[in-house]
Amino acid sequence: MTPPLRDLVRTVAARHEGRATQGFVAGKLRADPMLPALLAMPPLGRVVDLGCGRGQLALALLLAGRADSITGFDLDAEKIARATASATGLPARFVAGDLAAIDVPAGDTVLLIDVLPQMPHDAQHALLARITAAGPARIAIRSFDPDRGWRSAVGTSLERLRRWMGADLGRGGRVAPLAMADIAQPLESAGYRVSITPCWGGTPLPNVLILAERS
C-alpha cells in the first residue's frame, strides 16, 4: 500500500544529509506533479532513471513500493554521490555519466524527466533511439512543449535565466525543446502507444508528460 504523500516525502527527505538538501528535496517532491503521476501508474518494475539528479524521485518510488529497483544516471557527479548516500540499503545504483553517450540498460520503465530540452536536437533523437532499442515496457518523459503559447514563452525565459545563473552548469547551449510530434513519432514507430498530458501542476510552465507503453 502506497503511504500518504506527505509521509513519503518526509521519509525521502530524511535520507538526505544536510538541512538545506532535505528542504530542497521535500519542496521539490511536494510541488512536483510528476511523483503523483508515477504513483498512479501500475507497478514500474526495474526503473532506469535518466537524469536522476539527487535521486529523490527514484527513492520515493522505491519506498512507496512502486519500483523493484533503480538504476540512475546523471551528468553531475556531486548529485550522484548524494543520491548514492541517500539510497543506503535500497536496491538502487547511481552512476555519473553523460546521457548523450551512455548505453541505456535494460529495464521495465525508463524515466526521462526534464532532460530532453537541455540537449541539442540530434542528441535528443539519438537518446530516444537508444531508449527504444533497450526495449522497456514503459517510457515516461516530461518535456517542455514549445507550442503552449504563453506557457512556452514563460518557460523559455526561466530556462535562459537558470543558465545565466549557472543552474545548469555543464549543459551549455540553448534550450532546444522538440515539438511533441517529433518525440512521439519515433516512439510510435518502435511500437509504443503514446499519450501526452499536461504535467505542470500549479506552475506557469509548459511541461507535459509523454507516456509511451507497449501495446
N, C-alpha and C positions, 0 to 999 in steps of 0.2 A: 504493500500500500504506500502510495506516494505521501510523504509528510507534508504538512501545511507549508506553503511557500515561504512564509516569514521564518519558520523554524529551519527550513532547508538553507535559506540564505544565511542565517546566523551560524549554522554549523559549518558551511563552506568558508565563511569569512574567518571563523576562529582557527581554521587550519593554516592560515597565512601568518607570517611573522610581521610584527610592527603594527601599531595602531593606525598609521596612515594607510598602509596597504589593506588592512582589514576594513577600514572605512571605505576605501575605493571599491574593493570587491563587493561589499554589501550594497553600496549605492548602485553599482553597475548592474548587479543581478536584480535588484528591486525595480529598477527603471527600465530594464531591457525586456521588450515583449518577446524576444527570441526564446527565453527559457520557458515561459508558459506554453509557447507554441510547440516546443520539443517535448515537453512533459505530456502534452495531449496526444502525441503520436503513439502508435504501437511500439512495443519494446524495440530498441535500436540495436541490440546485439553488440558486436565488436565495432567500436566507433573510431574513425580516423578523423582527427580534428586538425584541419589545415589552417594555420594562422591562429593557434590556440592562445596566444598571449600568456597571461599568468595562470591559465588553466581553470579559471573559476567556472566556466560553463561545463567543461568536461567533468570536474569534480561534482558539480551539482547533479549531473546525470547519473554518475556512479552512486552517489549517496542516496539518490532517490530510487535506486534500483531500476533505472530505465536503460542503463548500459551495462554490458558484461565486462568490457574492458575499454581502455582508451589508449590510442597512440596519437600523440600530439606533436605538431611541428610548428616552429616559429623562427623568424629571422633573428629575433632579439634574444641573445644568449642569456642576458640577465633575467628576462622574463621566464625563460625555460628553467633556469636554476630555481626561481621562486616556485614555479609550478611543480617541479620535482620534489622540493622540500615539503610542499603542502600536501602532496599525494602519498606520503609515507603510509605503508600498509595497505594501499589500494592497488588494484590491477591496472596501473597506469604507467605509461612510459612517455617521456617528453624529450624531444630531440631538436637541437638547434640546426636549422637548415633553410636554404633559400628555396621557396616554393617554385621558383622558376626552373629549378634544377633537380629537385629530389625525385626519387621513384615513389609513386603513391602505393603504399602497401595494401594488401587485400583486407577487406573489412565488410561488414554488413551495411554500415551507414557512413557516408562521408559528409562532414560539416565543412563549409567554406563560408565563414561569416565575416562580412565587411572586408574582404580581401581583394576581390577582382578589380574594383575601380582603382586600386593602388598600383596596378601593373599595366604596362603597355598592352595595346590590343593583341599583338602577336603572342605575347606571353600568356594572356588570358585564354586565347584559343588553344594554345599548346597545353596549358594546365587542364582545361576541360577535357581535352582528348586523352590525357594521361589518367584522369579520374574515370572516365567511362571505360577505358581499357582495363582498369583494375576490377571492373565488374561488380560494384556494390549493388545491393538491392535498392538502396535509397540514397539520394543525394539532396542535401538541404543547403541551399545557397541563399545568403542575404546579400543583396547588391543594391546599388544606387540606380534608380530608374531615371534616365536623363530626360524622360518625356512626361514628367509630372508637373509641368508648369511652374508655379511659384515655389513649390517644394524643391524642385530641382535647382532653381536659382539660389535659394537659401542654402541648400546642401553644398553646392559648388563653392559658395562664398566661405562657408565654415571650413571646408576642407582646405581651401587655399590659406585661410588664417592658421589652421593647425600646422600646416607645413612651414609657413613663415615663422611660427613659434618653435619649430623643431620637434613637434609631437610625433612626426613620422620619420625620424632620422634613419637614413639608410635606404629609404624607398626612392626619394628623389622624383624628378619628373613632374608631370602634371596629372591631375585627376582625370582618368580616362574611362568613364563607365561605358560599357557596351549597351546597346539597345536590348531590350528584353527578348526580342525575336532572335537576336544573334547569340544569346545564351541558350534559349530554348531549342533552337534548330539542331545543334549537334547532339543534344540530349535526346531529342525525339528520334533523330536518325540512328542513335545507338539502341533504340528500343524502349525508351523510358516514356511514361505518361507524365506530362508536365502540367503543373498548376502554378499560377502566380497570384499572390495575395498581398495586401498591404501589411507591413511589419514595422511601422514607425511609432506605434504607441501614442503617447501624448506629445511627441516631438514634432517640429515642422519639417522633418527630414523626408526624403523621397525613398526611404528604404522599403524594399519588397522582399518577400520570401518566395524563392523559386524552388518548388519541391518536385523532384523527379523520382518516380518509382517504377520499378519493373512491372510490366503488365502481367 
